[in-house]
Amino acid sequence: MKAYVDPDVCIGCGMCAGMVDEVFRMNDEGKAEAYQEAAAEKKDAVQEAIDSCPVSAIGWEK
């Protein structure tokens, strides 16, 4: 599954990158980005990052 981060909403707190660095990283603008698909064993961790985002900038691609 592929997550996405809305760069217009992201505040760059880095929580998602700290939680699941295999999927999220911080870009040169200081915003998070989902740079890689979530492996099946990381799906729950990505969902936790989605649920933990303070501004609800992260979700699953549809």
Helices and strands as residue ranges (DSSP letters): E 3-5, H 15-19, E 24-26, E 32-34, G 40-42, H 43-52, E 58-60
